[in-house]
């Protein structure tokens, strides 16, 4: 249905430009499909800007929405994420797992393109395992984040969409790094990424202390994601909460935001 609407739209451009890939990155001509057409015949589908007949070709881009956060405190690292996947205003899924378990001591979060985050963090998991086999010790959080930043930097400007947090525990204690698809890598004590991150930051800034207990820290992360899902239409589903400590990571809870809403509203009353 979506492709038909584009094909019938007045802004669809079917040009016979030889040997040019389509705007969707396909680049197949009729000879590639075995139709016996003469070389050079191709099918080019692009979308032009509205109101500008001579405007530049523009690929169809979907808006991304999510809320992920992580912060350090005296007992380790708390990682909390929502579970809604969106494609523009369309809710594609309510049960996406946005925490990728790299190894028993490392976690990565997903924000941006789900395929990009999943692919590169799984590739990172393989590289971390290779490092462990070669050096007979676990990779540090800093080294793992640097590996990821170096890998994606080679594809800078090529359309990757990824904003991830690498969280873990190594010989130096808890570690937390932010890495994005531009190759940026930042070490910090608190990060929130996604369309609902501003709402999550508001809760974290008002409640985060280094001397939080485990229960207080878990409740802070859970409440921050809930508030983001309440105000941000692109975030929702469930709140998945992880804690990273000296023995590795553990999945603390997985709660529906509607149940949390009723719980917090009853506390107000």
C-alpha positions as CSV (number, residue, x, y, z in Angstrom):
1,X,0.0,0.0,0.0
2,X,2.8,2.4,0.9
3,X,4.6,1.7,-2.4
4,X,1.5,2.1,-4.5
5,X,0.8,5.5,-3.0
6,X,4.3,6.6,-3.9
7,X,4.0,5.3,-7.4
8,X,0.7,7.1,-8.0
9,X,1.8,10.3,-6.3
10,X,2.4,13.4,-8.4
11,X,5.9,13.8,-6.9
12,X,7.1,10.3,-8.0
13,X,9.8,10.5,-10.7
14,X,10.3,7.6,-13.1
15,X,13.3,8.7,-15.2
16,X,15.3,6.7,-17.6
17,X,18.6,7.8,-16.3
18,X,21.1,5.0,-17.4
19,X,23.1,3.2,-14.8
20,X,21.9,5.2,-11.8
21,X,20.7,3.6,-8.6
22,X,17.3,4.4,-7.4
23,X,16.7,6.7,-4.4
24,X,16.0,3.6,-2.3
25,X,19.5,2.3,-2.9
26,X,18.3,-0.6,-5.1
27,X,20.1,0.2,-8.4
28,X,18.7,-2.8,-10.3
29,X,18.0,-2.4,-14.0
30,X,15.8,-4.7,-16.1
31,X,18.8,-6.7,-17.3
32,X,19.6,-7.6,-13.7
33,X,16.1,-9.0,-13.3
34,X,16.4,-11.2,-16.4
35,X,13.8,-9.4,-18.6
36,X,16.1,-9.3,-21.6
37,X,16.0,-5.5,-21.9
38,X,18.8,-3.6,-23.6
39,X,21.7,-2.4,-21.4
40,X,21.1,1.0,-19.8
41,X,17.4,0.6,-19.2
42,X,16.8,1.3,-15.6
43,X,14.0,2.1,-13.1
44,X,14.6,5.2,-10.9
45,X,12.2,6.0,-8.1
46,X,12.8,9.2,-6.2
47,X,10.7,11.7,-4.3
48,X,11.1,15.4,-5.0
49,X,10.4,18.3,-2.7
50,X,6.9,19.6,-2.6
51,X,6.4,22.8,-4.6
52,X,9.7,22.6,-6.4
53,X,9.6,20.7,-9.7
54,X,13.4,21.1,-10.2
55,X,14.2,20.4,-6.5
56,X,16.7,17.8,-5.4
57,X,15.9,14.2,-5.0
58,X,15.1,13.2,-1.5
59,X,15.1,9.7,0.0
60,X,12.1,8.8,2.1
61,X,13.1,9.2,5.7
62,X,11.1,7.9,8.7
63,X,11.3,9.8,12.1
64,X,12.8,7.7,14.9
65,X,11.5,7.8,18.4
66,X,12.6,6.2,21.7
67,X,13.8,6.9,25.2
68,X,16.8,5.2,26.7
69,X,18.9,6.2,29.7
70,X,21.7,5.0,31.9
71,X,23.4,6.4,35.0
72,X,26.1,5.5,37.4
73,X,25.7,5.3,41.2
74,X,27.6,3.8,44.1
75,X,26.4,0.2,43.4
76,X,26.9,0.1,39.7
77,X,25.0,1.3,36.6
78,X,21.2,1.5,36.0
79,X,20.0,1.0,32.4
80,X,16.4,1.7,31.6
81,X,14.6,1.8,28.2
82,X,11.1,1.8,26.7
83,X,10.0,-0.8,24.1
84,X,8.1,1.1,21.4
85,X,9.3,1.1,17.8
86,X,7.9,3.8,15.4
87,X,8.1,4.6,11.7
88,X,7.0,8.2,11.5
89,X,3.6,8.3,13.2
90,X,3.1,4.6,12.8
91,X,3.7,2.4,15.9
92,X,5.5,-0.6,14.4
93,X,5.9,-2.6,17.7
94,X,5.4,-2.3,21.4
95,X,7.7,-5.1,22.5
96,X,11.1,-4.2,21.1
97,X,14.1,-5.2,23.2
98,X,16.3,-2.1,23.2
99,X,19.0,-3.5,25.5
100,X,21.5,-5.7,23.7
101,X,23.4,-8.1,25.9
102,X,27.0,-7.9,24.5
103,X,28.5,-10.2,27.1
104,X,27.8,-11.1,30.8
105,X,29.4,-7.8,31.8
106,X,28.5,-5.4,29.0
107,X,25.2,-4.0,27.8
108,X,24.4,-1.7,24.8
109,X,21.2,0.3,24.2
110,X,19.4,1.0,21.0
111,X,18.3,4.5,19.8
112,X,18.0,5.5,16.1
113,X,17.6,2.9,13.5
114,X,16.8,-0.5,15.0
115,X,18.7,-2.4,12.2
116,X,21.8,-0.3,12.6
117,X,22.0,-0.6,16.3
118,X,21.3,-4.3,16.3
119,X,23.8,-5.0,13.6
120,X,26.7,-3.0,14.9
121,X,26.3,-4.0,18.6
122,X,26.1,-7.7,17.6
123,X,29.3,-7.1,15.6
124,X,30.8,-5.5,18.7
125,X,29.9,-8.6,20.7
126,X,31.8,-10.7,18.3
127,X,34.9,-8.4,18.5
128,X,34.7,-8.4,22.3
129,X,34.7,-12.2,22.3
130,X,37.7,-12.3,19.9
131,X,39.6,-9.9,22.2
132,X,38.8,-12.2,25.2
133,X,40.1,-15.3,23.4
134,X,43.3,-13.5,22.3
135,X,44.2,-11.7,25.5
136,X,42.8,-14.2,28.1
137,X,40.8,-11.4,29.8
138,X,37.6,-9.5,29.4
139,X,37.6,-6.4,27.4
140,X,37.2,-3.1,29.3
141,X,34.2,-0.9,28.9
142,X,36.4,1.9,27.5
143,X,38.0,-0.4,24.9
144,X,34.6,-1.9,23.8
145,X,33.2,1.6,23.3
146,X,36.3,2.6,21.3
147,X,35.9,-0.4,19.1
148,X,32.3,0.5,18.3
149,X,33.2,4.2,17.6
150,X,36.1,3.2,15.3
151,X,33.8,0.8,13.4
152,X,31.0,3.2,12.7
153,X,33.3,6.2,12.0
154,X,34.4,4.5,8.8
155,X,30.8,4.9,7.6
156,X,30.3,8.5,8.7
157,X,28.0,10.4,6.4
158,X,26.6,7.3,4.8
159,X,23.2,7.3,6.4
160,X,23.7,5.3,9.6
161,X,21.4,6.2,12.5
162,X,22.6,5.1,15.9
163,X,22.9,6.6,19.3
164,X,23.9,4.0,21.8
165,X,25.2,3.7,25.4
166,X,27.8,1.1,26.3
167,X,27.5,0.2,29.9
168,X,29.5,-2.4,31.9
169,X,31.8,-3.3,34.7
170,X,35.5,-4.0,34.5
171,X,38.6,-3.8,36.6
172,X,38.2,-0.1,37.1
173,X,34.6,-0.4,38.2
174,X,31.4,0.8,36.5
175,X,31.8,2.3,33.0
176,X,29.4,4.3,30.9
177,X,30.0,5.7,27.4
178,X,27.9,7.2,24.7
179,X,28.7,6.3,21.1
180,X,26.8,7.5,18.0
181,X,26.9,6.9,14.2
182,X,29.1,9.9,13.6
183,X,31.9,8.3,15.6
184,X,31.5,10.5,18.6
185,X,32.4,8.8,21.9
186,X,31.8,10.4,25.3
187,X,32.4,9.2,28.8
188,X,30.0,10.3,31.5
189,X,28.0,9.5,34.6
190,X,24.5,10.0,33.1
191,X,23.0,9.9,29.6
192,X,19.6,9.9,28.1
193,X,19.1,9.3,24.3
194,X,16.0,9.6,22.1
195,X,13.0,11.7,21.4
196,X,11.9,11.5,25.1
197,X,15.3,12.2,26.5
198,X,14.6,15.7,27.7
199,X,11.7,14.5,29.8
200,X,13.9,11.7,31.3
201,X,16.7,14.2,32.0
202,X,14.2,16.3,34.0
203,X,13.5,13.4,36.3
204,X,17.1,12.3,36.6
205,X,18.4,15.8,37.3
206,X,16.0,16.2,40.2
207,X,16.6,12.8,41.8
208,X,20.1,11.4,40.9
209,X,22.6,11.1,43.7
210,X,25.7,9.0,43.9
211,X,24.7,7.5,47.3
212,X,21.3,6.1,46.1
213,X,20.4,2.6,47.3
214,X,19.7,0.0,44.7
215,X,15.9,0.3,45.2
216,X,16.0,4.1,44.9
217,X,18.1,3.9,41.8
218,X,15.8,1.4,40.1
219,X,12.8,3.4,41.0
220,X,14.4,6.6,39.6
221,X,15.2,4.9,36.3
222,X,11.8,3.4,36.0
223,X,10.0,6.7,36.8
224,X,12.2,8.6,34.3
225,X,11.2,6.3,31.5
226,X,7.6,6.4,32.5
227,X,7.5,10.2,32.5
228,X,9.1,10.2,29.0
229,X,6.5,7.8,27.7
230,X,3.7,9.9,29.2
231,X,4.8,13.1,27.4
232,X,6.5,11.7,24.3
233,X,4.2,10.0,21.7
234,X,7.1,8.1,20.1
235,X,8.0,6.3,23.4
236,X,5.9,3.7,25.2
237,X,5.2,0.0,25.7
238,X,7.1,-1.4,28.6
239,X,9.9,-0.2,30.9
240,X,12.8,-2.6,30.8
241,X,15.2,-2.1,33.7
242,X,18.7,-3.5,34.0
243,X,21.4,-3.2,36.7
244,X,25.1,-3.7,36.1
245,X,27.3,-4.6,39.1
246,X,30.5,-6.4,39.9
247,X,29.0,-9.8,39.2
248,X,27.6,-8.8,35.8
249,X,24.3,-7.4,34.6
250,X,20.8,-8.5,35.7
251,X,17.4,-7.8,34.3
252,X,15.6,-6.2,37.2
253,X,12.1,-5.7,35.9
254,X,9.8,-5.3,32.8
255,X,6.7,-3.4,33.5
256,X,3.9,-2.0,31.3
257,X,3.7,1.8,31.3
258,X,0.0,1.7,31.8
259,X,0.4,-0.2,35.1
260,X,3.0,2.3,36.2
261,X,0.7,5.1,35.3
262,X,-2.0,3.8,37.5
263,X,0.5,3.1,40.3
264,X,2.0,6.6,40.2
265,X,-1.4,8.3,39.9
266,X,-2.7,6.4,42.9
267,X,0.3,7.6,44.9
268,X,-0.6,11.2,44.1
269,X,-4.1,10.7,45.3
